Structure formats: C-alpha cells, structure tokens
Amino acid sequence: MLALVFATSRESRATLGANHAEIKEGQWKEVQIHGLVCLQVLTGIAPINAAFVLGKVLATYPALDGVINLGIGGSFDLDMFPLGACVAAKEEIWPEFGIKNNECVHARALGFPQGHTQSDTIWDRIVLAPDEAAQRMGLTLPTSIPSTPFVTVAGVTATRERALFLQTMYHAGVENMEGFALALACVTNDLPFLEIRAISNRVGPRDKDTWQIKKAFTGLRAILPLLLSSPKLQGTI
C-alpha cells in the first residue's frame, strides 16, 4: 500500500477530489484511488509535524510500499518553475540544521549527523532519485515533471535577500515546509519516497496578490491519474 502524504486538508482535497476522506491534520485513513487502496495521511504543516505523524504511520503500517508527498510550494525562479507547474524533488535540503554563523549554517560543524543509510551519512542534504523511487513503487513519473533541489524550512522566506541566499547557496528550485523530514524518515527505513509540489508563489516577499494557489491546486489534481495509470501498477489492482 502507498501512503499519500499531505500537510493540509486543502492540499489533500485538491489532489484527491471526491476520494478525499474528511480527516484532520495528524490523522490518516485508507482510501480507494483509481481502484487502488492507498493511505491518505495529513501531517499538519512544518518539519516537526511531518516527522511526528509519519513516524506514527510507519509504526502502524510497517509494510508500506512507498510514500508520495504531494502539496504546494514556492518557486525561486518562475521562468524555470512557473505558477501551477508540478516539480519533483531530486534533493531535499534543510538549511536550518547545524551551527549558524551570520547567514550560513554549517551542518557538519555540529558533529552530530541526522541519520544514516546503508551507504551514506545524512547531515543537511538527502539526495533523491524521483524516477527510481517511482519505479520501486510500480509507478512511472511523467517526463513532463522536471526535478530540482528543494529546501525545507520552518520559517518561510519573506525577503528577496533570503530567497537569493537560499537559491545561490543551495541551488534550490523550490521551497517547502515538510519534505526533508519526510525524506529522512523514508530513506533511513529504505522506503521509496517521491515528493511532488505544485508551484503557488514566488519565494520572497509575501505579496499575496501574486499568489496562484487555485492554479497550483489544479496542477496537483492532475498528478495522481498520471502516476497511478502505470501499466505495471494497474496489473496489481
């Protein structure tokens, strides 16, 4: 069974439509999506909620086949990742972990990594392979969905200066609030993880007049039919 993980009920409702179960943040429920039984999970926003709730889910469902995180996010470059576009994470970065010196945060200087995989030690970056993760879950990631490094923050960027720093320092394409925590839980448990965000705004000053959340929700709505239409997956239903 696949876990479909959302931060909020609005993102879940936009993605699942009529299949959305009326549950609250911090809860989960089995739902049928395109003939496939999946686990709908609402974590609540930001890294702590994401880690806490997914941890409880993994303890309850140790035999999950994979985790798909779906939601909205901000773009550092609207020419590359425009409003409404869907983008996959090929790396998750937590720029707030470590020892802070002025603007920079040095993860390794702290001396304590955040976790280990069979082949790597995790500090502030987790390399992801969206196509490989999709294949392990029996899915096919559409070629129309580009991939880029994501940064996860607890404090949303609200200035041009901070946005430019994150984009330059980490080569980030998308900002979000849950992805690193979810990725960490998955990779340390050797569980396939796929994160896809629809772009709702430009990262930087919070000019709500320029936000396109409805357009991002429209982008989210198109993802699952594409992912779950994989012939390999359909053969298991």
PyMOL commands that set and color helices and strands:
alter all, ss='L'
color gray80, all
select helices_A, chain A and resi 9-19+47-60+108-110+130-136+160-170+179-187+208-210+213-221+223-227+231-234
alter helices_A, ss='H'
color red, helices_A
select strands_A, chain A and resi 2-6+28-33+36-42+66-75+86-93+99-101+104-106+115-116+121-122+125-127+147-152+174-176+193-202
alter strands_A, ss='S'
color yellow, strands_A
deselect
rebuild
show_as cartoon
